Amino acid sequence: MVYFLSVNQAVRTCKVKLSISEERKQDVLETFKQYNFAVNFYVDKAWGPRKKIVNKFKLQKLAYYPLRERTGLQADLVCSACRKACNAVRLCVVNWSKKRKASKPKLWTFFCDSVH
């Protein structure tokens, strides 16, 4: 079965409050920290001195297995981190092409008070 998405597709975001047991909060926080690390690791790999990598397949090829081993994240999270890093670097390249300022992206660390 093949699905085609419309270019004029609407995207909606909804917030959902998760009920996380006290025993699992540290696991969730650690996953957030490892995900942030993975995004920043990919950005570092993509941010070459002369050339920026904006192709997710090329970037994933460079760092996928080392990140899986180092972070212990599931494959879908490592791939998601790669896409997020590519999009951030691509936005910088686009801004430069439009004569706008842009600097190396960094995903900030997740604060513990955000998990209740």
C-alpha positions in Angstrom: 0.0 0.0 0.0 1.4 3.5 -0.9 0.3 6.7 0.8 0.9 10.1 -0.6 1.0 13.2 1.7 -0.5 16.4 0.6 1.9 19.4 0.5 -0.8 21.5 2.2 -1.0 19.0 5.1 -1.9 20.5 8.6 0.2 19.5 11.6 -1.2 19.7 15.1 0.7 19.4 18.3 -0.8 18.4 21.6 0.7 18.2 25.1 0.1 15.1 27.0 0.9 14.8 30.7 2.6 11.5 31.5 2.1 9.8 34.7 5.6 8.5 35.6 6.2 6.5 38.7 8.9 7.6 41.1 11.0 4.5 40.3 11.0 5.3 36.6 11.6 9.1 36.6 15.4 8.6 36.7 15.1 6.3 33.6 13.1 9.0 31.7 15.6 11.7 32.7 18.5 9.6 31.6 16.9 9.0 28.3 16.4 12.7 27.8 20.0 13.4 28.6 21.3 10.7 26.3 19.0 12.0 23.5 20.4 15.5 24.0 23.9 14.1 23.9 23.1 12.2 20.7 21.8 15.3 18.9 24.8 17.4 19.9 27.1 14.6 18.9 25.6 14.5 15.5 25.8 18.3 15.2 29.5 18.1 16.0 30.0 15.5 13.3 28.0 17.6 10.8 29.7 20.9 11.6 32.9 20.5 9.6 35.3 23.4 9.3 34.8 23.8 5.6 31.6 21.8 4.8 28.4 21.1 6.7 26.7 17.8 6.4 22.9 18.2 5.9 22.2 14.8 4.4 20.8 12.5 7.2 22.0 9.3 5.5 25.6 10.6 5.3 25.5 11.8 8.8 23.9 8.7 10.2 26.6 6.6 8.5 29.3 8.6 10.4 28.0 8.2 13.9 25.1 5.7 14.2 26.9 2.7 15.7 29.1 4.7 18.1 26.1 6.5 19.4 24.1 3.3 19.9 27.0 1.8 21.8 27.8 4.9 23.9 24.2 6.0 24.8 22.3 2.7 24.9 19.4 4.5 23.1 17.0 2.6 20.9 17.5 2.8 17.2 14.5 5.1 16.6 15.8 7.6 19.0 19.3 7.6 17.5 17.7 8.1 14.0 15.5 10.9 15.4 18.5 12.6 16.9 20.2 12.5 13.5 17.2 14.0 11.8 17.0 16.8 14.4 20.7 17.6 14.0 20.5 17.6 10.2 17.5 20.0 10.3 19.3 22.3 12.7 22.5 22.4 10.6 20.4 22.8 7.4 18.6 25.8 8.9 22.0 27.5 9.5 23.1 26.8 5.9 19.8 28.2 4.6 20.2 31.3 6.8 23.7 31.9 5.5 22.5 31.7 2.0 19.9 34.4 2.8 22.8 36.6 4.3 21.5 36.0 7.9 23.5 35.2 10.9 23.6 31.6 12.2 25.9 29.8 14.6 26.5 26.1 15.4 23.3 24.7 16.9 23.2 23.2 20.4 20.5 21.3 22.1 20.4 22.4 25.7 20.3 19.9 28.5 17.0 18.8 30.0 16.2 20.1 33.5 15.0 17.7 36.1 12.1 19.9 37.4 10.3 19.3 34.1 9.5 15.7 35.0 6.7 15.5 37.6 
